[in-house]
Amino acid sequence: MPQLNPAPWFPIMLLTWFTFSLLIQPKLLTFTTTNPPLNKNIPTKPTPWTWPWA
C-alpha cells in the first residue's frame, strides 16, 4: 500500500513545516489585531440562577 510509505511525504511535510515556521509565521505575527481585547471588569460574585424545580 503506497499510503504507508513515508519516503516521499516526510520530506515534503518537513519542508512545509519549516517554511511555515521560519518564513510565514514571523510575518503573520507582526500584524496587529483590528479589535484588541479589552480588560472588562468581571463581577466578583455572580447572581445565582434560580431553577424552577428547586
Stockholm file with secondary structure:
# STOCKHOLM 1.0

chainA/1-54         MPQLNPAPWFPIMLLTWFTFSLLIQPKLLTFTTTNPPLNKNIPTKPTPWTWPWA
#=GR chainA/1-54 SS CGGGCCTTHHHHHHHHHHHIIIIIHHHHHTSCCSSCCCCCCCCSSCCCCCCTTC
#=GC SS_cons        CGGGCCTTHHHHHHHHHHHIIIIIHHHHHTSCCSSCCCCCCCCSSCCCCCCTTC
//
